[in-house]
Every structure is written in structure tokens, then in C-alpha cells.
Amino acid sequence: MRKKKFEFDEVVNISEKQVKNIDVYNLEVEDDNSYCANRLVVHNCITEMSYAMNNGYMTSVSEANRKKGKKTYFVYSGGVDRGTCKFCEAALGTVLLWSDKPLGDDKIKDVHSTTAIWRGKNNVGRKPWWICFPTHPNCIHYPEEIDPVLEKWDEEINKIIFKVD
């Protein structure tokens, strides 16, 4: 029995060079491999998955640290390539302090950080942007837990390293 399809377009007589879609199989239809999702749909799905994954990661790490009585810090992490936007490139290495609740502003005063992060923080409809995960659709950057007492961000290699006295 075929189910009604949403957000899918049938591919008929299109050469490989003309296809501007990413193949996505409609798993609700048995043995179906003739449909592909529009790029925008795939783009939105990837961004939403990134949003959920990053928020889940930060929440679980902060819960574990809260039980130990520790503050939780993350660093804005990820690579830089020719597609990296100027905002993300400038944000790399920024240390963020986790807040258990949303704040009106993300600017804070802390020994190790001047920027807060919390579950659900995003840039939807926001200008200027603030640091969150993902910062924008197709953003490759992610939160990485850091202990600012023992570790620091190395700008040369874009990685967390141990501090050496």
C-alpha cells in the first residue's frame, strides 16, 4: 500500500548533471528509490539534527558537571575551510559558560568566559548573531567541553590543548 508523499518530487527523465537534489529514500514506501528530497528540505533536516544533537550533548555534559558541583564550559570548536563564514572564524576558540536557564543577554562576567550558552539558544530571526550551535544553517562548528583551568584553545591548530606552565 502506497502512502501519501510529502516534500518529495518524483524524478523522471533527468540526467545526473541536471539533478540539484540529494537522494533521500522514502522509507514508508516499500522498495522505493525513485524520489529525492528538495535540497532545502535536506538542508533544514541537517540543521535541525545538528541543533538537537548539540543541545543534547551540552545538556548531558552540564547535568553531569552540576551533580559534581562544577561549572560547565564549552569552547566554540570546529575547522576552518574556504566555506567558513567570518562570524564563525572569529568565534573559534571562544569559551562559553553553560547557563541552566535562558538569559536576556549572553554577555556575562566570569573568570574564564564573557559569553553564556544555554539549551535552545539560537539565531532564528536574530541580528546581529550571537554564538550558538549551530550558528547558522550548514554550520560545521560544534561545542566541545573544556576545563579552562587545565586547558586552552590553540589558534594555530584549532584544537584544545593542555596548558603548560
C-alpha positions in Angstrom: 0.0 0.0 0.0 1.4 3.3 -1.1 1.2 6.2 1.4 0.9 9.9 0.5 4.2 11.6 0.0 5.1 15.0 1.4 8.1 17.2 0.4 9.2 14.7 -2.3 9.3 15.2 -6.0 9.3 12.3 -8.5 12.5 12.0 -10.6 11.6 11.4 -14.2 14.0 11.6 -17.2 16.6 13.8 -15.5 20.3 13.4 -16.3 22.8 13.3 -13.5 24.1 16.7 -14.4 20.6 18.3 -14.1 19.9 16.9 -10.6 20.2 19.5 -7.9 18.8 17.3 -5.2 20.2 14.9 -2.7 18.9 11.4 -2.9 16.7 10.6 0.1 14.6 7.4 0.1 11.0 7.4 1.2 11.2 4.6 3.7 7.4 4.5 4.1 7.0 3.1 0.6 8.3 -0.4 0.1 11.2 -0.7 -2.4 11.0 3.0 -3.3 14.2 4.6 -4.6 12.7 6.9 -7.2 12.1 10.0 -5.1 14.5 12.6 -3.8 14.1 15.4 -1.4 14.5 19.0 -2.4 17.8 20.5 -1.2 16.1 22.9 1.1 14.3 20.1 2.9 17.6 18.2 3.4 19.4 21.4 4.4 16.7 22.1 7.1 16.8 18.5 8.3 20.6 18.6 8.7 20.4 21.9 10.6 17.7 20.6 12.9 19.6 17.4 13.6 22.7 19.5 14.4 20.6 21.7 16.7 19.2 18.7 18.6 22.5 16.9 18.8 24.4 19.9 20.1 21.7 20.8 22.6 21.5 17.2 23.8 25.3 17.0 24.2 25.6 20.3 26.1 22.7 19.4 28.4 24.0 16.0 29.3 27.5 17.3 30.0 26.2 20.1 32.1 24.0 17.8 34.1 26.9 15.5 34.9 29.0 18.5 36.0 26.2 20.0 38.0 26.0 16.8 40.0 29.7 17.2 40.8 29.2 20.8 41.8 31.2 22.1 38.8 30.5 24.8 36.3 30.4 23.7 32.7 32.4 25.4 30.0 32.4 24.8 26.3 34.6 26.1 23.5 33.4 27.1 20.0 35.1 24.4 18.1 35.5 23.1 14.5 37.5 23.6 11.4 38.1 26.4 9.0 37.8 25.9 5.3 37.1 28.2 2.3 33.3 28.0 3.2 33.7 29.2 6.8 31.9 32.4 7.4 33.7 35.4 9.0 31.5 35.2 12.1 32.3 31.5 12.8 36.0 32.1 12.1 36.1 35.0 14.6 34.1 32.9 17.2 36.5 29.9 17.1 38.1 29.3 20.5 35.5 31.4 22.4 35.0 29.9 25.8 31.3 29.7 26.8 29.8 29.2 30.2 26.7 27.0 30.4 23.6 28.5 32.0 20.7 26.3 33.2 18.2 28.9 32.1 17.9 31.3 29.1 19.3 34.7 29.8 18.2 38.0 28.3 21.7 38.7 27.0 24.6 36.3 26.6 27.2 38.7 27.9 28.4 37.6 31.4 31.2 38.2 33.8 33.1 35.1 34.7 36.8 34.3 35.4 37.0 32.2 32.3 34.3 33.4 30.0 32.4 36.5 28.8 29.7 34.6 26.9 26.9 32.3 28.1 25.3 29.4 26.3 22.1 27.6 27.2 19.7 24.9 25.8 17.7 26.4 23.0 19.8 29.4 22.3 19.6 30.1 18.5 19.9 32.8 15.9 16.4 32.4 14.3 15.3 35.9 13.3 18.2 37.4 15.2 20.6 40.2 14.0 23.3 40.5 14.9 24.1 36.9 15.5 25.3 35.5 18.8 27.3 32.4 19.4 25.2 29.2 19.5 25.1 25.8 17.9 24.5 25.7 15.0 25.2 29.4 14.4 23.6 29.2 11.0 22.3 26.6 8.6 25.0 24.2 7.4 27.3 25.4 10.2 30.2 22.9 10.8 31.1 24.2 14.3 30.2 22.4 17.5 30.6 22.7 21.3 33.5 20.9 22.9 33.8 20.7 26.7 36.8 22.5 28.1 38.3 22.8 31.6 39.7 26.4 31.4 41.9 25.8 34.5 43.8 23.0 32.8 43.1 23.5 29.0 43.2 26.3 26.4 42.4 26.8 22.8 45.3 26.7 20.4 44.5 29.1 17.5 47.3 27.6 15.3 45.9 24.1 15.2 42.2 24.9 16.2 42.2 22.4 19.0 42.0 22.2 22.8 45.4 21.6 24.3 46.6 21.3 27.9 48.1 24.4 29.5 51.8 24.1 30.2 53.4 26.3 32.8 
